Amino acid sequence: MSVLAQMLAELRAEFPDWRITCTQPLGHDRWWATRGPLVREHLDERGTLDSTSAAGLREEILRHTPGTAEESAR
């Protein structure tokens, strides 16, 4: 399994409510997470996140997922 595939698998396992993908435009990684459709109680939340790294995307997901320690600290 490639390093990219392993990082994708880890993020997908950690965040099953998000669809995780990585694109490589012009040789640069771009990590994406999408979720939805959002239910009425969560319509004001972000449905798409992106980052330049797997670690950065993980931080963004934690920041925007209700009930996580990072989200509660905001």
C-alpha positions in Angstrom: 0.0 0.0 0.0 1.4 3.4 -0.9 1.9 6.1 1.7 -0.9 8.2 0.1 -3.3 5.2 0.2 -2.4 4.5 3.8 -3.1 8.1 4.8 -6.4 8.1 3.0 -7.4 4.8 4.7 -6.5 6.2 8.1 -8.5 9.4 7.7 -11.5 7.6 6.2 -11.4 5.2 9.2 -11.1 8.0 11.7 -13.9 10.2 10.1 -16.5 7.9 8.6 -19.0 10.7 8.2 -16.6 12.5 5.8 -15.7 11.6 2.3 -11.9 12.0 2.0 -9.9 12.4 -1.2 -6.6 13.7 -2.3 -5.9 15.4 -5.7 -2.5 16.2 -7.1 -2.8 19.2 -9.4 0.5 20.2 -10.9 2.2 17.7 -8.6 1.0 19.4 -5.3 -1.2 17.5 -2.9 -4.6 18.9 -2.1 -6.7 17.1 0.5 -10.5 17.3 0.6 -13.2 16.3 3.0 -16.9 16.5 2.2 -20.0 15.5 4.1 -23.7 15.8 3.5 -26.4 16.3 3.0 -26.4 18.1 6.4 -29.5 17.7 8.5 -31.4 20.8 9.6 -29.6 21.0 13.0 -26.2 21.3 11.2 -27.0 23.4 8.1 -24.8 26.2 9.4 -21.8 24.0 9.6 -19.1 23.5 6.9 -19.8 20.7 4.4 -16.5 20.9 2.5 -13.0 21.3 3.9 -9.6 21.3 2.3 -5.9 21.5 3.2 -2.4 21.0 1.7 -1.6 18.0 3.9 -3.3 15.0 5.5 -2.4 16.4 9.0 -3.9 19.8 8.1 -7.1 18.2 6.9 -7.4 16.1 10.1 -7.1 19.4 12.1 -9.7 21.1 9.9 -12.2 18.1 10.3 -11.7 18.1 14.1 -12.2 21.9 14.2 -15.5 21.6 12.3 -16.9 18.4 13.7 -19.4 18.9 16.6 -18.5 17.1 19.8 -14.8 17.0 19.4 -12.4 18.6 21.9 -11.1 21.0 19.2 -14.5 22.1 18.2 -15.6 22.6 21.8 -12.6 24.8 22.5 -13.7 27.4 19.9 
